[in-house]
Amino acid sequence: MPPNIWVPGAKQAGKHFTKSSTRREALSLYREILRTAKAFHWCDDSGEAWSHRLKKEARKEFDASREEPDPLIIARMLVTGRDCVQQIQNKFNEADRAAWARIERERER
């Protein structure tokens, strides 16, 4: 269990996150995850496409977090989720650029 961190004014900070804004942000993050998952078209060891597996896992995570009442925890989950999606997108783009560079080098031979 992580340690409790006391933040002065944390109760007041939670008031800035309205239910509609966090819902909108969560929906935006979920859609971004689904768009990112489309890029994973290969299959895992069991033969299931990674895109389907990632979509199922994302749905499971969002359903598990649906009833979270604390706005600060919700904000933390949204920030963490957005950061993870961006890291995956960056790594995927780097790998894609490296593959294209390798193809160009092979073509020039």
MARZA-586281 format. One line per 2 residues: number of its first residue (from 1); for each residue x, y, z of N, C-alpha, C. Coordinates in steps of 0.2 Angstrom, whole numbers. Last residue first. Layout:
<sites>
NUM = X Y Z X Y Z X Y Z  ...
</sites>
This chain:
<sites>
109 = 106 -3 -256 112 -7 -257 112 -9 -264  95 4 -254 100 8 -257 106 3 -258
107 = 87 -4 -247 85 -3 -253 91 1 -257  92 -4 -234 92 -10 -238 91 -9 -245
105 = 89 9 -230 96 7 -231 97 1 -235  75 8 -230 78 13 -235 86 11 -236
103 = 73 -1 -220 71 -3 -226 74 2 -232  78 6 -209 82 0 -211 80 -2 -218
101 = 69 17 -209 76 18 -210 80 12 -212  58 9 -205 58 12 -212 65 14 -214
99 = 62 5 -192 60 0 -197 61 3 -204  63 18 -186 69 14 -187 68 8 -192
97 = 49 22 -186 54 26 -190 61 22 -191  44 12 -178 42 12 -185 47 16 -189
95 = 50 15 -166 51 8 -169 49 8 -176  45 28 -164 52 27 -164 54 20 -168
93 = 31 24 -162 33 29 -168 41 28 -169  32 16 -151 29 13 -157 31 18 -163
91 = 36 26 -142 40 20 -143 38 17 -149  25 35 -142 32 37 -144 36 31 -146
89 = 14 27 -138 14 30 -145 21 32 -147  19 24 -125 18 19 -130 18 21 -137
87 = 18 37 -119 25 33 -120 24 28 -125  5 40 -121 10 44 -124 16 40 -125
85 = -1 30 -112 -3 30 -119 3 34 -123  5 35 -100 7 28 -102 5 28 -110
83 = -1 48 -98 6 47 -99 8 40 -102  -14 44 -97 -12 48 -103 -5 48 -104
81 = -14 37 -85 -16 34 -91 -14 37 -97  -9 47 -76 -5 41 -77 -7 38 -83
79 = -20 56 -77 -14 58 -79 -9 52 -80  -31 47 -72 -31 50 -79 -24 52 -81
77 = -27 45 -59 -27 39 -64 -27 42 -71  -27 57 -54 -21 54 -54 -21 48 -59
75 = -41 60 -55 -36 64 -58 -29 61 -59  -45 50 -46 -47 50 -53 -43 54 -57
73 = -39 55 -34 -37 48 -37 -39 48 -44  -47 67 -33 -39 67 -34 -37 60 -36
71 = -60 63 -31 -58 66 -38 -50 67 -38  -66 48 -26 -61 53 -24 -59 56 -31
69 = -75 37 -30 -78 44 -28 -73 49 -27  -75 26 -43 -71 29 -38 -74 36 -36
67 = -83 18 -52 -86 20 -46 -81 24 -41  -74 14 -62 -80 18 -64 -83 21 -57
65 = -63 6 -62 -62 13 -59 -68 17 -60  -67 -5 -69 -65 -6 -62 -65 1 -58
63 = -69 0 -82 -75 -2 -78 -73 -3 -70  -56 3 -85 -61 8 -84 -67 6 -80
61 = -51 -11 -85 -48 -5 -81 -53 0 -80  -59 -16 -95 -59 -19 -88 -56 -14 -83
59 = -55 -9 -106 -62 -9 -104 -62 -11 -97  -41 -12 -107 -43 -5 -106 -50 -5 -103
57 = -43 -26 -110 -40 -24 -104 -41 -17 -102  -49 -26 -123 -52 -29 -117 -49 -27 -110
55 = -39 -19 -130 -46 -16 -129 -49 -19 -123  -29 -28 -129 -28 -22 -126 -34 -18 -125
53 = -35 -39 -137 -33 -40 -130 -32 -33 -126  -36 -33 -149 -42 -35 -145 -40 -36 -138
51 = -23 -31 -152 -27 -25 -152 -34 -27 -148  -17 -43 -153 -15 -39 -147 -20 -33 -147
49 = -27 -57 -156 -24 -51 -159 -23 -46 -153  -22 -73 -151 -27 -68 -150 -23 -61 -152
47 = -13 -84 -150 -17 -82 -156 -21 -77 -156  -6 -85 -139 -12 -89 -139 -15 -88 -146
45 = 5 -76 -141 6 -83 -141 0 -87 -142  -3 -63 -150 1 -65 -145 2 -73 -146
43 = -2 -55 -167 -5 -59 -162 -1 -61 -156  -3 -38 -173 0 -45 -173 -3 -48 -167
41 = -7 -25 -173 -11 -29 -177 -8 -37 -177  -8 -11 -165 -5 -18 -163 -9 -23 -167
39 = -15 0 -169 -9 -1 -172 -6 -8 -170  -27 0 -161 -27 -2 -168 -21 -4 -171
37 = -23 6 -149 -23 -2 -149 -24 -4 -156  -25 19 -152 -18 17 -151 -18 9 -152
35 = -39 20 -151 -35 22 -157 -28 19 -157  -41 16 -138 -43 12 -143 -40 13 -150
33 = -34 27 -131 -32 20 -130 -34 15 -136  -43 37 -135 -36 37 -137 -33 30 -136
31 = -54 33 -129 -54 33 -136 -47 33 -139  -50 35 -115 -52 28 -118 -52 28 -125
29 = -48 49 -115 -42 44 -114 -44 37 -117  -61 53 -117 -56 55 -122 -50 50 -121
27 = -67 48 -105 -69 46 -112 -64 48 -117  -60 56 -96 -59 49 -96 -61 46 -103
25 = -64 69 -99 -57 67 -100 -56 60 -100  -78 68 -97 -76 70 -103 -68 68 -104
23 = -77 65 -83 -80 60 -87 -78 61 -95  -71 77 -78 -67 70 -78 -70 65 -82
21 = -82 86 -82 -75 87 -85 -71 80 -84  -92 81 -74 -93 81 -81 -86 82 -85
19 = -88 82 -61 -90 76 -63 -90 76 -71  -74 93 -59 -81 92 -59 -82 85 -62
17 = -61 98 -50 -63 92 -55 -70 91 -54  -60 107 -40 -59 109 -47 -61 104 -52
15 = -61 100 -28 -67 104 -30 -67 106 -37  -49 96 -25 -54 91 -28 -60 94 -30
13 = -44 107 -18 -41 105 -25 -46 100 -28  -49 106 -5 -51 111 -10 -49 110 -17
11 = -42 95 -1 -50 94 -1 -52 100 -6  -29 99 -1 -31 94 -5 -39 94 -6
9 = -23 109 7 -28 111 3 -31 106 -2  -8 100 8 -12 106 10 -17 108 5
7 = -7 83 7 -6 89 3 -11 94 6  1 69 13 -4 75 15 -2 81 10
5 = 1 53 7 4 60 6 -1 65 8  2 37 13 -2 43 12 2 49 12
3 = 11 25 3 11 29 9 6 35 7  3 11 -5 7 17 -5 6 21 1
1 = 4 -6 0 0 0 0 4 6 0
</sites>
